[in-house]
Amino acid sequence: MIDPEYLPPAWTKEARCAEVDTEMFFPDKGDITSATSARKICNGCEVKQQCLEYALDNREIYGIWGGTNERDRRPMLKARGIAC
């Protein structure tokens, strides 16, 4: 039996990123092209907010989540009282 704790959140089934190569959402440092392409996909995604909340709740430090990168999420975490 699969442990439900290890299943992806239900909203991921509707995520636009599931339709493309996920590597673009984890660009190498300085890879502006991949990061920009990933953000464009996020901007048209119906579950963008759920994705961002997931990243904040799980303190994701790598990748583009909900159209944001780690630098974008840092002040959001601080606003929640979470040290970065």
Backbone torsions as a table, in degrees:
resi	resn	phi	psi	omega
1	MET	NA	139.6	-179.8
2	ILE	-83.4	131.6	177.6
3	ASP	-73.1	120.1	-178.4
4	PRO	-58.4	-22.1	179.2
5	GLU	-64.6	-24.7	-177.8
6	TYR	-98.7	3.5	176.9
7	LEU	-82.7	144.8	176.4
8	PRO	-66.8	152.6	177.9
9	PRO	-58.4	148.8	-177.4
10	ALA	-57.2	-34.5	-177.1
11	TRP	-63.5	-20.9	-177.4
12	THR	-65.3	-21.0	177.8
13	LYS	-65.9	-23.4	-178.4
14	GLU	-100.9	-0.4	-175.7
15	ALA	-73.3	135.0	178.9
16	ARG	-66.6	-27.6	-179.3
17	CYS	-65.3	-21.1	178.9
18	ALA	-68.4	-14.0	-177.8
19	GLU	-91.2	-6.7	-175.9
20	VAL	-130.9	173.8	177.6
21	ASP	-65.6	120.2	-175.1
22	THR	-69.7	-13.1	179.4
23	GLU	-60.5	-29.7	-179.4
24	MET	-66.5	-19.1	179.6
25	PHE	-86.0	-3.7	176.4
26	PHE	-130.4	62.9	-175.3
27	PRO	-69.3	153.2	173.2
28	ASP	-66.2	153.6	179.0
29	LYS	-54.5	128.5	179.3
30	GLY	87.7	-3.4	179.8
31	ASP	-82.8	82.9	-177.1
32	ILE	-65.9	-36.1	-176.5
33	THR	-61.2	-50.5	-179.8
34	SER	-65.0	-42.5	-179.7
35	ALA	-62.2	-42.4	179.4
36	THR	-65.5	-43.0	178.3
37	SER	-62.5	-41.9	179.4
38	ALA	-63.4	-44.0	-180.0
39	ARG	-63.1	-36.3	178.2
40	LYS	-64.0	-39.4	177.5
41	ILE	-65.3	-43.9	178.9
42	CYS	-60.1	-40.2	-176.3
43	ASN	-60.0	-27.5	179.1
44	GLY	-99.1	12.5	-174.4
45	CYS	-93.0	135.8	-179.5
46	GLU	-72.7	-20.4	-177.4
47	VAL	-111.3	25.6	-178.8
48	LYS	-55.8	-44.9	-177.7
49	GLN	-67.5	-40.3	177.9
50	GLN	-63.2	-38.8	178.7
51	CYS	-63.1	-46.8	178.9
52	LEU	-62.0	-45.0	178.8
53	GLU	-60.3	-39.9	177.8
54	TYR	-60.7	-46.2	-179.8
55	ALA	-62.0	-42.1	179.5
56	LEU	-68.4	-45.3	180.0
57	ASP	-61.7	-33.2	-176.5
58	ASN	-103.0	7.0	178.2
59	ARG	49.9	48.9	178.2
60	GLU	-65.5	123.5	-177.7
61	ILE	-104.0	-7.1	178.8
62	TYR	-122.5	147.2	170.0
63	GLY	91.5	172.2	177.0
64	ILE	-95.6	122.6	179.6
65	TRP	-132.3	125.1	178.9
66	GLY	57.2	31.6	178.5
67	GLY	79.1	10.2	-178.8
68	THR	-121.8	155.5	172.2
69	ASN	-106.9	-178.6	-176.3
70	GLU	-60.4	-38.5	179.7
71	ARG	-64.5	-38.2	178.8
72	ASP	-67.3	-35.7	-175.4
73	ARG	-78.7	-22.9	-176.8
74	ARG	-53.8	-50.8	179.2
75	PRO	-66.9	-28.2	177.3
76	MET	-66.1	-40.7	177.6
77	LEU	-66.7	-41.3	178.9
78	LYS	-62.1	-38.0	178.4
79	ALA	-64.0	-26.2	176.9
80	ARG	-87.0	-1.6	-179.5
81	GLY	81.0	22.5	-179.9
82	ILE	-105.7	124.3	178.9
83	ALA	-70.8	142.3	-179.4
84	CYS	-102.3	NA	NA
